[in-house]
């Protein structure tokens, strides 16, 4: 098979994959995680039921991809903000600490509230402690964080991998805790997050970033 044909085949598969995820995201946003079927996803995506299962083992894996897509959109903004903060870093350990500071500070410039609410809606507005919803969101977050880790190590080859691993673990678990607390304090939020709720998020984020900075300030 020629390279051109192989590329065409991968391109068509990628297009079907995206169409399936887009369809699931639309249905989940309208009906919640339990409000649609694989057949409905296939119909909206313009593919067969078999094609859906060729890409995803089931609805939970598909919902992971939906959450991952939402988080990936926010991650693009996060990476751009990190890149802006990595200009003219000092050498050695000081540069590593400055890079981790840049990572933390970048979270301020990303619209995490909208991403959090969008994921919450796509999962049907689950109650706190919903194991299925928590597992889906956690798996999606782990996938996206993995890509963020690779990007940062590629951008900063001298950054200690363990330091980065710990920083990402603290940051992501902290953001997850903030999201749960914030959603409980602001039930019934929609994607157009009001200023008062955003201000509360900013205050929570300030507390988290202060704790993180105190951990690697020395």
C-alpha positions as CSV (number, residue, x, y, z in Angstrom):
1,X,0.0,0.0,0.0
2,X,1.3,3.4,-0.9
3,X,2.0,6.0,1.8
4,X,-0.6,8.3,0.3
5,X,-3.3,5.6,0.6
6,X,-2.2,4.8,4.2
7,X,-2.4,8.5,5.0
8,X,-5.9,8.7,3.4
9,X,-7.0,5.7,5.4
10,X,-5.8,7.2,8.7
11,X,-7.4,10.6,7.8
12,X,-10.8,9.0,7.2
13,X,-10.5,7.0,10.4
14,X,-9.6,10.2,12.3
15,X,-12.6,12.0,10.8
16,X,-14.9,9.2,11.8
17,X,-13.4,9.2,15.3
18,X,-14.0,12.9,15.6
19,X,-17.5,12.7,14.3
20,X,-18.4,10.0,16.8
21,X,-16.9,12.0,19.7
22,X,-18.7,15.2,18.6
23,X,-22.0,13.4,18.3
24,X,-21.6,11.9,21.8
25,X,-20.7,15.3,23.2
26,X,-23.8,16.8,21.7
27,X,-26.1,14.1,23.0
28,X,-24.4,14.1,26.4
29,X,-24.7,17.8,26.7
30,X,-28.4,17.7,25.8
31,X,-29.5,14.5,27.7
32,X,-26.8,13.6,30.2
33,X,-24.5,10.6,30.4
34,X,-27.4,8.1,30.6
35,X,-29.8,9.8,28.2
36,X,-28.5,8.4,24.9
37,X,-27.5,5.1,23.2
38,X,-24.8,4.0,20.8
39,X,-27.4,3.8,18.0
40,X,-28.2,7.4,18.5
41,X,-24.5,8.4,18.5
42,X,-24.1,6.4,15.3
43,X,-27.1,8.1,13.6
44,X,-25.9,11.6,14.5
45,X,-22.3,10.9,13.5
46,X,-23.5,9.4,10.2
47,X,-21.7,6.0,10.8
48,X,-22.8,2.5,11.6
49,X,-23.2,1.1,15.1
50,X,-20.3,-1.3,14.2
51,X,-18.1,1.6,13.4
52,X,-18.8,3.2,16.8
53,X,-17.7,-0.1,18.5
54,X,-14.6,-0.2,16.2
55,X,-13.5,3.0,17.9
56,X,-14.8,2.6,21.4
57,X,-15.6,-0.4,23.6
58,X,-18.7,1.2,25.0
59,X,-20.4,4.4,26.2
60,X,-18.1,4.9,29.2
61,X,-15.0,4.9,27.0
62,X,-16.8,7.3,24.6
63,X,-17.7,9.6,27.5
64,X,-14.0,9.5,28.5
65,X,-13.2,10.8,25.0
66,X,-15.8,13.5,25.3
67,X,-14.3,14.7,28.6
68,X,-10.8,14.4,27.2
69,X,-11.9,16.6,24.2
70,X,-13.2,19.3,26.5
71,X,-10.1,19.2,28.7
72,X,-7.8,19.2,25.6
73,X,-9.4,22.5,24.4
74,X,-8.5,24.1,27.7
75,X,-5.1,22.5,27.7
76,X,-4.2,24.2,24.4
77,X,-4.7,27.5,26.2
78,X,-2.7,26.3,29.2
79,X,0.2,25.2,27.0
80,X,0.3,28.5,25.2
81,X,0.3,30.3,28.6
82,X,3.1,28.1,29.9
83,X,5.2,28.7,26.8
84,X,4.8,32.5,27.4
85,X,6.1,31.9,30.9
86,X,9.1,29.9,29.9
87,X,11.0,32.8,28.2
88,X,14.5,33.6,29.5
89,X,14.5,31.1,32.4
90,X,17.5,31.1,34.7
91,X,19.8,28.0,34.4
92,X,19.8,25.1,36.8
93,X,17.5,24.4,39.7
94,X,16.3,28.0,39.7
95,X,15.0,27.6,36.1
96,X,13.2,24.4,37.1
97,X,11.4,26.2,40.0
98,X,10.6,29.1,37.6
99,X,9.1,26.6,35.1
100,X,6.9,25.0,37.7
101,X,5.8,28.5,38.8
102,X,4.9,29.3,35.2
103,X,2.9,26.1,35.0
104,X,0.9,27.1,38.2
105,X,0.5,30.7,37.1
106,X,-0.8,29.6,33.6
107,X,-3.9,28.1,35.2
108,X,-5.1,31.6,35.9
109,X,-5.3,32.4,32.3
110,X,-7.3,29.3,31.3
111,X,-11.1,29.1,31.3
112,X,-11.2,26.1,33.6
113,X,-14.7,27.1,35.0
114,X,-16.3,26.6,31.6
115,X,-14.5,23.3,31.1
116,X,-15.5,22.0,34.5
117,X,-19.2,22.9,34.0
118,X,-19.2,21.5,30.5
119,X,-17.8,18.2,31.7
120,X,-20.3,18.2,34.6
121,X,-23.2,18.7,32.2
122,X,-21.9,16.0,29.8
123,X,-21.9,13.5,32.7
124,X,-25.4,14.4,33.6
125,X,-24.8,16.6,36.6
126,X,-23.7,13.8,38.8
127,X,-24.0,14.0,42.6
128,X,-20.8,14.2,44.7
129,X,-19.2,10.8,45.1
130,X,-20.7,9.3,41.9
131,X,-18.1,6.6,41.2
132,X,-18.9,6.2,37.5
133,X,-18.7,9.9,36.8
134,X,-15.6,10.3,38.9
135,X,-13.9,7.4,37.1
136,X,-14.7,8.8,33.7
137,X,-13.5,12.3,34.5
138,X,-10.4,11.0,36.2
139,X,-9.4,8.8,33.3
140,X,-9.9,11.7,30.9
141,X,-7.8,14.0,33.1
142,X,-5.0,11.4,33.3
143,X,-4.8,11.2,29.5
144,X,-4.6,14.9,29.1
145,X,-2.1,15.4,31.9
146,X,0.1,12.7,30.2
147,X,0.2,14.8,27.0
148,X,0.9,17.9,29.1
149,X,3.8,16.1,30.8
150,X,5.3,15.1,27.5
151,X,5.0,18.6,26.1
152,X,6.7,20.2,29.1
153,X,9.6,17.6,29.2
154,X,10.1,18.2,25.4
155,X,10.1,21.9,26.0
156,X,12.4,21.7,29.1
157,X,14.6,18.6,28.8
158,X,16.6,19.7,31.9
159,X,13.5,19.8,34.1
160,X,13.6,17.0,36.8
161,X,10.9,14.5,35.6
162,X,10.1,13.6,39.2
163,X,9.6,17.2,40.2
164,X,7.3,17.7,37.2
165,X,5.4,14.4,38.0
166,X,4.8,15.6,41.6
167,X,3.8,19.1,40.6
168,X,1.3,17.8,38.1
169,X,-0.1,15.3,40.6
170,X,-0.5,18.0,43.2
171,X,-1.9,20.5,40.7
172,X,-4.4,18.1,39.1
173,X,-5.6,16.6,42.3
174,X,-6.0,20.0,43.8
175,X,-7.9,21.3,40.8
176,X,-10.2,18.2,41.1
177,X,-10.9,19.0,44.7
178,X,-11.6,22.6,43.9
179,X,-13.9,21.7,41.1
180,X,-16.0,19.4,43.4
181,X,-16.2,22.1,46.1
182,X,-17.0,24.8,43.6
183,X,-19.7,22.8,41.9
184,X,-21.4,22.0,45.3
185,X,-21.3,25.7,46.2
186,X,-22.8,26.7,42.8
187,X,-25.3,24.1,41.7
188,X,-27.2,24.5,38.4
189,X,-24.3,26.3,36.6
190,X,-24.4,26.5,32.8
191,X,-21.5,27.1,30.4
192,X,-22.0,30.9,30.6
193,X,-20.6,30.9,34.2
194,X,-21.7,34.1,36.0
195,X,-19.1,36.6,37.4
196,X,-19.8,35.8,41.0
197,X,-19.1,32.1,40.5
198,X,-15.9,32.9,38.5
199,X,-14.8,35.2,41.4
200,X,-15.3,32.3,43.8
201,X,-13.3,30.0,41.5
202,X,-10.5,32.6,41.4
203,X,-10.4,32.7,45.2
204,X,-10.2,28.9,45.5
205,X,-7.5,28.8,42.8
206,X,-5.4,31.5,44.7
207,X,-5.5,29.2,47.8
208,X,-4.3,26.2,45.8
209,X,-1.5,28.1,44.0
210,X,-0.3,29.5,47.3
211,X,0.0,26.0,48.8
212,X,1.8,24.7,45.7
213,X,4.3,27.6,45.7
214,X,5.0,27.2,49.4
215,X,5.9,23.6,48.6
216,X,8.6,24.3,46.0
217,X,9.7,27.8,47.0
218,X,12.9,26.5,48.6
